[in-house]
Amino acid sequence: MPLVDKPLSELQDYQGINPRPADFDEYWNEGLAEMEALDPKVELIPAQFQAPFAECFDLYFTGVGGSRVYAKYLAPRGAENAPAILNFHGYRGHSGDWMEKLAFPAAGFAIAAMDCRGQGGKSEDLGGARGSTYEGHIVRGLGDADPKRLAFRQIFLDTALLAKIVAGFREVDAGRMGAYGESQGGALTLACAALAPHRIKRAAPTFPFLSDYKRVWEMDQAKDAYAELRYFFRMFDPRHEREHEIFTRLGYVDVQHLAARIRGEVLMGTGLMDTVCPPSTQFAAYNKITSKKHMEIYPDFAHELLPGFRDKVFRFLTEL
């Protein structure tokens, strides 16, 4: 079969090449401590959209750095001790339509779908002005002296804070929570499962983004969703004199380095013809997961709908 990456036999052993910062664990432990100390100022407002069997709410909370983050929240009417699912969207996107979430409350599950800061939805990315920053979030903060200013640090922490908030709702069984998403949503699923390992019991990422940045670069795939890596080097380090420093800085927000923290069961879907999030970058994260896991492989598929996989994700999560 044609290959866009390593042979499958090599992918199954691949451990990634992007540097892991020496203080990686300290970095994330400090981030979680900062998150835990927050007053998230949660607002839960009945939404204009409602369904006969589901109560629908606009959920707002304050994340690290003061940004207000938005999520759609749906719960079965009259629910008690309901399991809960978190959903994360693709890069530059948003939480989608309410209708897309209804299968979970119909099955007895609460669900929260988060808008990532500054992308296509309602969540803020506070900087010099309010409003969307839309893209550039991989490199946002990369030139700052303090790696805590990396945009994806704050977004990853938002996923863990959302898990904490939803676990505290009276109708939710905090012991039965899962997460899923595709592309950036797959990366955030892994990040959430890693940063809230005691809460996320099942995680279903599909072709996860934000993994093994240096491998993306060496494959000449710093385009499409990763294009900002190429632009950053062209503008700020055209001779690559700081290449190791830059990739090490990106290592703080590389999901492959978070993957070992995951304790829940993982179901991952991967297309071996994916040139947006190359298979090796996905395997770099998957191979570091030490909890129970399974990967569904689609040899002829790229960064696209994987036939039947969304149904498998639904069954996997509703087994909670």
C-alpha positions as CSV (number, residue, x, y, z in Angstrom):
1,M,0.0,0.0,0.0
2,P,1.2,3.6,-0.5
3,L,2.8,5.3,2.5
4,V,2.9,8.9,3.7
5,D,4.9,8.0,6.8
6,K,6.7,5.1,8.4
7,P,5.6,1.5,7.9
8,L,3.0,0.3,10.4
9,S,5.6,-2.0,12.1
10,E,7.8,1.0,12.8
11,L,4.9,3.2,13.9
12,Q,3.9,0.7,16.5
13,D,7.3,1.3,18.3
14,Y,7.8,5.0,17.5
15,Q,8.4,7.2,20.5
16,G,8.6,10.7,19.0
17,I,11.5,13.1,18.5
18,N,10.3,16.4,19.8
19,P,12.3,17.4,22.9
20,R,10.7,17.1,26.4
21,P,11.6,20.1,28.6
22,A,13.5,19.1,31.7
23,D,11.0,20.7,34.0
24,F,7.9,19.4,32.1
25,D,6.3,17.8,35.2
26,E,6.9,20.8,37.4
27,Y,5.5,23.0,34.7
28,W,2.2,21.1,34.6
29,N,1.9,20.6,38.3
30,E,2.3,24.3,38.8
31,G,-0.3,24.9,36.1
32,L,-2.8,22.6,37.8
33,A,-2.2,24.3,41.1
34,E,-2.9,27.6,39.5
35,M,-6.1,26.2,38.0
36,E,-7.2,24.7,41.3
37,A,-6.8,28.0,43.1
38,L,-9.1,29.8,40.7
39,D,-12.7,30.9,41.4
40,P,-14.1,30.0,38.0
41,K,-17.2,32.2,38.5
42,V,-19.5,29.6,36.8
43,E,-22.6,30.8,35.0
44,L,-25.2,28.3,33.8
45,I,-27.9,30.1,31.7
46,P,-30.9,28.3,30.1
47,A,-30.2,28.3,26.4
48,Q,-32.7,29.4,23.7
49,F,-32.4,25.9,22.3
50,Q,-34.2,23.2,24.3
51,A,-35.3,19.6,23.6
52,P,-38.2,17.6,25.1
53,F,-35.7,15.2,26.8
54,A,-32.8,17.5,27.5
55,E,-32.2,20.7,29.4
56,C,-29.7,22.9,27.5
57,F,-27.5,25.6,29.0
58,D,-25.0,28.2,28.0
59,L,-22.1,27.5,30.4
60,Y,-19.5,30.2,31.1
61,F,-16.4,30.0,33.4
62,T,-13.2,31.9,34.0
63,G,-10.0,30.1,33.2
64,V,-6.4,30.8,34.0
65,G,-5.4,34.3,33.0
66,G,-8.9,35.6,33.3
67,S,-10.4,34.6,30.0
68,R,-14.1,33.7,30.0
69,V,-14.6,30.3,28.4
70,Y,-17.9,29.1,26.9
71,A,-19.4,25.6,26.6
72,K,-22.7,24.2,25.6
73,Y,-24.1,22.0,28.4
74,L,-26.9,19.5,28.0
75,A,-28.3,17.1,30.6
76,P,-31.2,14.7,30.5
77,R,-34.3,16.2,32.1
78,G,-34.7,15.2,35.7
79,A,-31.3,13.4,35.7
80,E,-29.7,12.1,38.8
81,N,-26.2,10.5,38.9
82,A,-25.8,10.8,35.2
83,P,-22.5,10.0,33.6
84,A,-21.0,12.9,31.7
85,I,-19.1,13.4,28.5
86,L,-16.8,16.3,27.4
87,N,-16.4,17.2,23.7
88,F,-13.7,19.2,22.1
89,H,-13.7,20.6,18.6
90,G,-11.1,20.9,15.7
91,Y,-8.7,23.8,15.2
92,R,-10.2,27.2,14.5
93,G,-13.7,25.6,14.9
94,H,-16.3,25.8,17.7
95,S,-18.6,23.6,19.7
96,G,-21.1,23.2,16.9
97,D,-24.9,23.0,16.9
98,W,-26.9,21.8,19.8
99,M,-28.5,19.0,17.7
100,E,-25.2,17.3,17.3
101,K,-25.0,16.6,21.0
102,L,-28.5,15.3,21.6
103,A,-27.6,11.6,21.3
104,F,-25.9,11.7,24.6
105,P,-28.7,13.1,26.8
106,A,-31.1,10.8,24.9
107,A,-28.9,7.9,26.2
108,G,-28.9,9.3,29.8
109,F,-25.6,11.3,29.6
110,A,-24.8,14.9,30.3
111,I,-22.5,16.5,27.8
112,A,-20.4,19.7,27.8
113,A,-18.9,20.9,24.5
114,M,-16.2,23.6,24.9
115,D,-15.3,26.5,22.6
116,C,-11.5,26.9,22.6
117,R,-10.2,30.4,23.5
118,G,-10.2,32.8,20.6
119,Q,-11.1,30.3,17.9
120,G,-14.5,30.1,16.1
121,G,-16.8,30.2,19.1
122,K,-17.6,32.4,22.1
123,S,-14.6,31.8,24.4
124,E,-12.2,34.8,24.9
125,D,-8.5,34.8,24.4
126,L,-7.5,37.9,26.4
127,G,-4.7,39.9,25.0
128,G,-4.6,43.6,24.1
129,A,-8.3,43.5,23.0
130,R,-11.3,41.3,23.4
131,G,-12.4,39.2,20.4
132,S,-11.2,36.2,18.4
133,T,-7.6,35.6,17.6
134,Y,-8.8,32.7,15.4
135,E,-5.5,31.0,14.7
136,G,-1.8,31.1,15.5
137,H,-2.4,29.4,18.8
138,I,0.5,26.9,18.4
139,V,3.0,29.8,18.3
140,R,1.1,32.2,20.5
141,G,3.4,32.9,23.4
142,L,6.3,31.0,21.8
143,G,8.4,34.2,21.7
144,D,7.7,35.2,25.3
145,A,10.4,34.7,28.0
146,D,7.9,32.8,30.2
147,P,6.7,29.5,28.8
148,K,3.6,29.9,31.0
149,R,2.3,32.3,28.4
150,L,1.9,29.6,25.8
151,A,-1.7,29.7,24.5
152,F,-2.2,26.0,24.6
153,R,-1.1,25.8,28.2
154,Q,-4.2,27.8,29.1
155,I,-6.4,25.8,26.7
156,F,-5.2,22.5,28.1
157,L,-5.9,23.7,31.6
158,D,-9.4,24.8,30.4
159,T,-10.2,21.2,29.6
160,A,-9.2,20.1,33.1
161,L,-11.2,22.9,34.7
162,L,-14.2,22.0,32.6
163,A,-14.0,18.5,33.9
164,K,-13.8,19.8,37.4
165,I,-16.8,22.0,36.9
166,V,-19.0,19.4,35.3
167,A,-18.1,16.8,37.9
168,G,-19.5,19.2,40.5
169,F,-22.9,19.5,39.0
170,R,-25.6,17.9,41.2
171,E,-27.0,15.7,38.4
172,V,-23.6,14.3,37.4
173,D,-21.9,11.1,38.7
174,A,-18.3,12.4,38.9
175,G,-17.0,8.8,38.9
176,R,-18.3,8.2,35.3
177,M,-16.8,10.8,32.9
178,G,-15.4,10.5,29.4
179,A,-14.1,12.8,26.7
180,Y,-13.8,12.7,22.9
181,G,-12.9,14.9,19.9
182,E,-11.2,14.9,16.5
183,S,-7.9,16.6,15.4
184,Q,-7.4,19.5,17.9
185,G,-10.3,17.9,19.7
186,G,-8.4,14.7,19.9
187,A,-5.4,16.5,21.3
188,L,-7.6,18.2,23.9
189,T,-9.2,14.8,24.8
190,L,-5.7,13.5,25.5
191,A,-4.7,16.6,27.5
192,C,-7.9,16.5,29.5
193,A,-7.5,12.8,30.3
194,A,-3.9,13.5,31.3
195,L,-4.5,16.6,33.4
196,A,-7.7,15.2,35.1
197,P,-6.7,11.5,35.2
198,H,-8.9,10.8,38.3
199,R,-12.0,12.1,36.5
200,I,-11.7,11.0,32.8
201,K,-12.4,7.2,32.8
202,R,-12.7,6.9,29.0
203,A,-11.1,9.0,26.3
204,A,-11.7,8.7,22.5
205,P,-9.4,10.9,20.5
206,T,-9.5,10.7,16.7
207,F,-6.3,11.6,14.7
208,P,-5.0,13.9,17.5
209,F,-3.2,17.2,16.6
210,L,-0.5,19.0,18.7
211,S,1.9,16.0,18.9
212,D,5.6,15.6,18.0
213,Y,6.1,19.0,16.4
214,K,9.6,18.3,15.3
215,R,8.5,15.2,13.4
216,V,5.9,17.3,11.6
217,W,8.7,19.7,10.6
218,E,11.1,17.0,9.5
219,M,8.4,15.5,7.3
220,D,7.9,18.8,5.6
221,Q,4.3,18.8,6.8
222,A,4.4,22.2,8.5
223,K,1.4,23.3,6.4
224,D,-2.3,23.1,6.7
225,A,-3.1,23.1,10.4
226,Y,0.7,23.3,11.3
227,A,1.5,26.1,8.8
228,E,2.2,28.6,11.5
229,L,5.3,26.7,12.5
230,R,6.8,27.4,9.1
231,Y,5.8,31.1,9.3
232,F,7.2,31.4,12.8
233,F,10.6,30.2,11.7
234,R,10.6,32.3,8.5
235,M,9.8,35.4,10.4
236,F,11.6,35.0,13.7
237,D,14.4,32.4,13.2
238,P,15.1,32.3,9.5
239,R,18.4,30.5,9.9
240,H,17.1,28.1,12.5
241,E,19.7,29.2,15.0
242,R,17.2,28.7,17.8
243,E,15.6,25.5,16.4
244,H,16.3,23.3,19.4
245,E,15.2,26.0,21.8
246,I,11.9,26.5,19.9
247,F,11.0,22.9,19.6
248,T,11.9,22.3,23.3
249,R,9.6,25.2,24.2
250,L,6.8,23.6,22.1
251,G,7.5,20.4,24.1
252,Y,5.5,21.9,27.0
253,V,2.3,21.7,25.0
254,D,3.1,18.5,23.1
255,V,0.4,15.9,24.0
256,Q,2.8,13.0,23.6
257,H,4.6,14.1,26.7
258,L,1.3,14.3,28.7
259,A,0.1,10.9,27.5
260,A,1.9,8.9,30.3
261,R,-0.3,10.7,32.9
262,I,-3.5,9.2,31.4
263,R,-5.2,6.6,33.7
264,G,-8.5,6.0,31.8
265,E,-9.2,3.6,29.0
266,V,-8.4,5.0,25.5
267,L,-9.9,4.3,22.1
268,M,-8.0,6.1,19.2
269,G,-8.9,6.3,15.6
270,T,-6.1,6.9,13.0
271,G,-5.9,7.1,9.2
272,L,-2.5,6.0,7.8
273,M,-2.7,8.4,4.9
274,D,-3.1,11.5,7.1
275,T,-0.9,14.3,6.0
276,V,-2.4,16.9,8.3
277,C,-1.6,15.1,11.6
278,P,0.9,12.5,10.3
279,P,0.4,9.0,11.7
280,S,3.9,8.9,13.4
281,T,2.9,12.0,15.5
282,Q,-0.3,10.2,16.6
283,F,1.6,7.0,17.5
284,A,4.2,9.0,19.4
285,A,1.3,9.9,21.9
286,Y,-0.5,6.6,21.7
287,N,2.7,4.5,22.4
288,K,3.3,6.5,25.6
289,I,-0.2,5.7,27.1
290,T,0.2,3.0,29.8
291,S,-3.4,2.5,30.6
292,K,-5.8,0.1,28.7
293,K,-5.9,1.2,25.1
294,H,-6.9,0.2,21.6
295,M,-6.3,1.9,18.2
296,E,-8.6,1.5,15.2
297,I,-6.5,1.8,12.0
298,Y,-7.8,2.9,8.7
299,P,-5.0,2.2,6.1
300,D,-6.5,4.1,3.2
301,F,-7.9,7.1,5.0
302,A,-6.5,10.6,5.7
303,H,-7.6,13.5,7.9
304,E,-11.3,12.8,7.2
305,L,-14.3,10.9,8.4
306,L,-13.3,7.4,9.4
307,P,-16.3,5.2,8.4
308,G,-18.0,3.7,11.4
309,F,-15.6,5.1,14.0
310,R,-18.0,7.8,15.4
311,D,-20.4,5.0,16.1
312,K,-17.7,3.0,17.9
313,V,-16.8,6.1,19.9
314,F,-20.4,6.5,21.0
315,R,-20.7,2.9,22.1
316,F,-17.3,3.1,23.9
317,L,-18.3,6.2,25.8
318,T,-21.9,5.1,26.6
319,E,-20.5,1.9,28.2
320,L,-19.7,4.2,31.1
